[in-house]
Amino acid sequence: MSNPRSTPSLGRWILPQPDIKEKKYIRIPKIGAAPPFGYVDDPDDPLLLIPVPAELEALEKAREYIKQYSYRQVAAWLTTTTGREISHTGLVKRLDNEQGHKNRAKTYRKLAERYALYLKKAQEYEEKYKRLCGIEEEDFNFKAVSPRHHRS
């Protein structure tokens, strides 16, 4: 009789190989010191990272494999498949941080929209102030002129 606590051997498992299709990836801003898995430093611009399509495609497959396999197994598969080493903890962080980066990008976009609106309002105010005070463009330095201290 077999022991009810023992688990049957699953045998040898092999993760499927990625089916890489041509996708467009964009350069992203560099946030940390080391580039994340799927990106390398841009030699022309130290503030940007260049995507590595094969690594990013494999990472997308890894996200699916995490549902069936352990992080250690998937990290080993990623390392073997792409040739770039990633630990199981690095994989956990990479997958978790990806959502944070998407949120951060959304926040930066909203801030840029607000700043553009405030810049437009500031320019309108400056134009209105110049017209009211009769100040010429070349004489105008908004920081130096204050409505309380200006006399016509």
Secondary structure, 3 states (H helix, E strand, C coil): CCCCCCCCCCCCCCCCCCCCCCCCCCCEECCCCCCCCCEEECCCCCCEEEECHHHHHHHHHHHHHCCCCCHHHHHHHHHHHHCCCCCHHHHHHHHHHHHHHHHHHHHHHHHHHHHHHHHHHHHHHHHHHHHHHCCCCCCCCCCCCCCCCCCC
